[in-house]
Amino acid sequence: MSWMKIDPVSRWGNRNTFSGRGSVNRTIRFLTEPQLGLFLNVGLRGDAPADPRSRPAYPERDYSFGLLLLATGLRREEGALLLDAEIPTPENMPPGGVHPLTRYGKGGRPRTIYATIELVHAIDIHRSTEREAIIRAAQRRLRRMRRNDELSMVDKVVADRDSRYLSVSGHAIPLELLDDERRARAACPLFVIPMDL
């Protein structure tokens, strides 16, 4: 108890143990339009990097994914679980250029997000330029997953007036009912991508 003669405040590791934890108030700042353009084009797509070796391997994939997160407000994991088949091609966009999607967030609550024509065009550029190379690079892992029955192969995508269905092994499953685990294991062959509207 000799510490009481020097300093009556109890300290552990030179830290005052009587004081409460301070609260941190963060100021929320939104990106300006030039900052957003810099983030998407230089930060994600890698346009005009200072070091050419720092360019991303798949710049259109990175750009379209970043734009997806920013345009829809999805979290990174939610965006990663969005299936390619859920995003229509530019030819299949509804009049007005906005396509609604229903996603289920925390607690299973439905929420509607909107894919704009700009987002759909960015994803379509990725589909037509890099997607095939990405799938080709993942073939070994995809074959292993298919052998181990860990992969849900999508036969086709069917759409009616109200909703979209994935045909998995001959069974039609509404996209809204696919849980996150099955979404993470879903694979769609290249020729299935155009939507049957």
Long-range contacts (C-beta under 8 A, 24 or more apart in sequence): 36-70, 39-66, 40-66, 40-67, 40-70, 58-126, 58-130, 58-133, 58-134, 60-122, 60-125, 60-126, 60-129, 60-130, 61-126, 61-130, 61-131, 61-134, 63-122, 63-126, 64-119, 64-122, 64-123, 64-125, 64-126, 67-118, 67-119, 67-122, 68-119, 68-123, 71-114, 71-115, 71-116, 71-118, 71-119, 72-101, 72-113, 72-114, 72-115, 72-119, 73-113, 74-103, 74-113, 78-103, 78-105, 80-184, 81-180, 81-183, 81-184, 82-183, 83-166, 83-175, 83-178, 83-183, 83-186, 83-188, 84-123, 84-127, 84-131, 84-188, 84-193, 85-154, 85-157, 85-164, 85-166, 85-175, 85-188, 85-192, 85-193, 85-195, 86-164, 86-175, 87-115, 87-119, 87-120, 87-123, 88-115, 88-120, 88-195, 88-197, 89-120, 89-124, 89-127, 89-193, 89-194, 89-195, 90-117, 90-120, 90-121, 90-124, 92-194, 92-195, 92-197, 93-117, 93-120, 102-176, 104-176, 110-176, 127-193, 131-190, 132-190, 135-190, 142-187, 145-185, 145-187, 146-187, 150-185, 151-185, 151-186, 151-187, 152-182, 152-185, 152-186, 152-187, 153-187, 153-188, 153-189, 154-186, 154-187, 154-188, 154-189, 154-192, 155-192, 156-192, 156-196, 157-188, 157-192, 157-193, 157-195, 157-196, 158-196, 159-195, 159-196, 159-197, 164-195
